[in-house]
């Protein structure tokens, strides 16, 4: 057991040393570069060395022309992301002259999906005709005024059934086959 306790102490000490080394490396990066690169002066002249370094830094800054660093004209194709926005109409170059950009056409008007019903059959009882339609495994009786899912049966004749797609008000016709066809 004594060996295990000593092993934990050694590992803990190594971890603490590793953290101290990493902290000194990271902490050393926060210091300004000028402080770390001061010239080494003889032991009696630290103030003179600082003055010489400060004078050299001032001379190098005096050669810098700040006016050259400012961008005066943003028309060279580089956009000023922080500048004011313009509401100008975008243009495109066609045959050497600027023309207004073509706006895309509006999206097409919504249309009803294809009629999902198929004709199954009809029964004629006296003067009344009842037509049956199907959609997949579902079967419906199509009479004028009946509502089947999103469709309303508007009219039933011997030759066709007129449906209205309720969301758009679009009329769709299902042909009723005639006997012998």
Secondary structure, DSSP 4 states (H G I P E B T S, - for coil): -HHHHHHHHHHHHHHHHHHHHHHHHHHHHTS-HHHHTPPP--TT-HHHHHHHHHHHHHHHHHT--HHHHS-----SS---TTS----PPPEEEETTEEEEPPPPPPPPPP-PPPP--EEEEEEEETTEEEEEEEETTEEEEE-TT-EETTEEEEEE-SSEEEEEETTTTEEEEEEPPPTT-
